[in-house]
Amino acid sequence: MTSPSKMYYPSKETGRIFDFLWQNSTSLDLPSQICIENVRFSTGSEQIYYPVPFKVTETLAALKGTEGALAAAFADLRFGRGCGSREVRINLERATLFGFQALVTKVNGHGRTDPEVNGHLKGELDTDIHAAQSNPYRRLAASMYQTKNENEFFHLHGSLNPTPTLNMIGLDGYSDDLTEYEDIRRAIESQVQKFDAAELETLNGSVKHAGLTVYTHEEFKNTPHGRANVHQPWWKCSRLPGNTPPTRFPVTKTQRILEGVKVLELTCVIAGPVIGRILAEYGADVVRITCPSVPDVPFFQVDGNMGKRTVDIDLKTTTGRRQFEDLLADADVLIDGYRPGVLERLGYGPATVAKIAESRGKGIIYVDENCFGHEGEWRDRPGWQQIADCLTGFARSYGEFLGRSEPIVSPLPIADYGAGCMGAIVALTGLYNRARYGGSYHGKVSLMQFNLLLFAVGQYPEPVKNQLRKALPSAFFEVQYSDSVDRSSRLAVAMMQERFPHLFVPPSTSPEEAHTETWYSRHFNGEVEVVRPVADVDGVDNSFLRGSRPNGADSVTSWENRFG
């Protein structure tokens, strides 16, 4: 929509949110030496792109501005130049696409919803090993349903293996008789409606899956977990125990600020891989480690693995632990996006990794990304974007925005990308501090905290929300609370493609106007089109070193092994 005349301007609001973040710079552990005066936000047209009541583009752009300011300071530290001498430019249109970039990605012109794309996804049957994505019945074990109580909802989430979730409500893990979407949805909801939310919480806890009761924002704030977190900073980057000297930069002939920085990424699906993807944009050598027995979403690897090398290592085997520890011995950053506590139990938690770093005389940055945050009684629960929406009140607020009495989860994976950008911010903060002061650092980010940031900056004014609603296609008001995010995201992307074609200009048509770029990937056997890096920093080469590949494509045994 075009912003109401002289009422609301996204670029101006982005600047306000950016200033708001830096007013909280001390609690956010942002380095005091960072210069923010030369951060610029631009837009081709003052339009609101997301069909939601929250300021998503503006908040993502402000976070990208923070990321860019850190990148500029890192460049000053590494290459020289005075503080504030580098302009940082953030384009709101590209920041918009960043918030759902995996859904914009294409292989040989085919997007996520095109059946033809499956032929390019090497190892699809291996990574969707429990048919959580490909089987419609099992896919709908990750949706919201009404309980036996009026206006009470519970979001089931079978994660990447829906069988325990389906079994806990009395259904078989597989059902050959249920193939039609509406039949599946009714069958699952009829079982959910045998329980109230408290009973479902108990059942869900017994199988340790990611389901959750749906809260309003006020209800969330009044839970013990909400009270423990609502006043917490939106991210943290604190120093870990141990003393190591400031880290020297290797000699480089490029302007890649993270050239020579070695990153181990242990993540899945979206938020965690986004952190590594951003660090790869700045030149870091990122190795994503996965295990062939652990499922993942095949298509999301196309975007999430840009710029990385990928290797399968089983950390539960002697050989796997030795391979991992050989890489860990010289790693600068470790990204932990697994279920809370998994790496700790395997012996690779923050304290242990910091001890390894101290013994070698070089600090390490441990980036810890999860759903529920790092404080409160639910901090160890697993979760996803939909769960963060239901936890914080986003889903209830979105339902209200659509004029509904029931909650609706976000049609796009906004919290994933917001948390991913926050993860890159804490990684850059830790690396900057390590270079200046030495030591190891622990960065903490979560999907929940990004949603709380959206609440903190406020929803659009009512006149703007009214205009947004009027511009929505009628199909948006027909979305049901139990519809999967697959269905609502297709609707949202299609609407944006129709109304805002300037966001989706193909690079083959106009490279200057396009917000995407193409890379040939021999692993995916075709041209991969992805969203370009968002931050543009003077004197900084912010671009990928290599194209994408599926999980486990490389045989990395040491950092010296380099592949295309």
C-alpha positions, 0 to 999 in steps of 0.5 A: 500500500502507499503510505497515507499522505503525511501520516506514516513513512516507513523510512522515518519509522525505521530511523526511529527504531534504529535510534531506539535500539541504540538508546538501549545499546548498553543493555544490548552489549553493543560496543560503545565505539560504534559510530551510527551517524552515517547509517542511511535508510532508503526506499523506492516508495514509502510502502508497507509490504507485509500484510500484518499489523507489526512494523516488520520491514522497519524493524528488520531494516533497523536491525540490518542497520545495526549489523551494518554499523558493526561491520563498518566498525570492524572494517575500521578496526581491521583496515583502518579509517576513522570512526564514522567515515564509512556510510552504511546503506540499508534498502527497505525493499531488500530488507523486506525480502530478507524477512522471507528470503527462503520463500523467494529462492528459486532453482532454475526458475522454480520456487518452493511450491513448484513440483519441478524444483524437487528434481534439483533437491539432492538428498530430499528423501534423506533430509525429510526422513520422517516425511514431516514435509512431504506427507500432508497428514503428518504436515498438519501435525504442525498447526493450531487447533481449538481445544475442548474449551471455547476460545482456547487454542493449542498449536501442535508442532510435530517438529521434523518427526510428527509421530509422537505428537500424533500418538499423544492425541490418539492418532496413528503416526501415518494414515493412508486413509486421510489424504484430503486437506480438509479431512485431515484437518478435521480428523486432527482437530476432533482429537485435540478437542478431547483435551483442554490446553493444560492436558495438552501441555502435560502430554506435549511435555511427555513427548518433548515436542514443541507444542504450546498453548496460544496466549494473548500478549497480556496473558504471556506477560503474566506467565512466570516465563513472560515475567522473567523475559519481558524486560530482558534485552532483545539479545545479549553478548557477554564475556565468558570466563577465561583470559585470551589476548586480543586476536590478530587479523590475518593479512588479506588483500580483500575488503572482506571483514571476516576473511580468515574467520572460521565458523562452525554452524550446528543448526537446522531449518531457518533461524540458525542457518541465517546467522551463518549465511550472514557471516558468510556474506562478510567473507567468513569460512562457514562450515555447516555441520549436519548429521544424516540421521537428523531430518531437515527441510530440503528446500530451505537448504537452497537459501540457507546454505549459500556461501557455506561448505556443508559436511555430515558429522555424527557427534555421537560417534568416536570418529565424528567427535574427533572430526568435529574437535579437529575443526573446533580446535581452530574455530572462531565462532560456533553457532548452536541452533539445536534444541536447548541443551543438546550440545551441552550434553554432548560436551560442547557447551559454552563453558567447555568451548571457552576452556578449549579456547583459553588453552589454545590462546585464542578466544571463541564466540558462542552464538546460542539461538533458540525459541523461548529465550535463555531465562525463565522456566520454559527456556529449555523447550524446543520451538519454531516460528509458529510457537514463538508467535503463539507464545508472545501474543503475535498470533492473537494480535494478527487474528484481531487485525484480520477481524477474527476472534481466533488467533492466526500465526504469521503467514511468513517466517518473520521471527526466524529472520529477525532472530537470525539477524540478531544472531549475526549482530551478537557474532559481530559484537563478539568478534569485535570485542575479541579483536580489541580486548581478547576473551571469549563471548557468549551471544544469546538470541531467540525467536521470542525476543524478536517478537517482543521487539516487535511489540516494543516498537509498537503496531501501526497506527489504527488508520494505517492498519485500516488501510492495510486491511482494505488492501488485502485480498478477500482470501486473507480473511478466509484463512483458518486458524488451523491452516498450515503456514504452507497455505498462508505463506503461499497466499502472502507471497502471491499477494506481494508478487501481484501488488509489488512487482518491483520487489521481484524484478529478475536479475536477468531482466534488470541486474541494477533493479533486482534485489536477487542474484544468481549463482550456478550450483553444480550440487543443485544442478542449476542456477540458484536465485537468492536475495542479495546481502542487505547491508551496503558498507563503504569499503566492505566487500559484502558478497558470497564466496561460493554458491549453495549446496545441500547438507553433507555435500562436502568432505571437510576434514580440516580448515585447509580443505577448500571446495567451490 
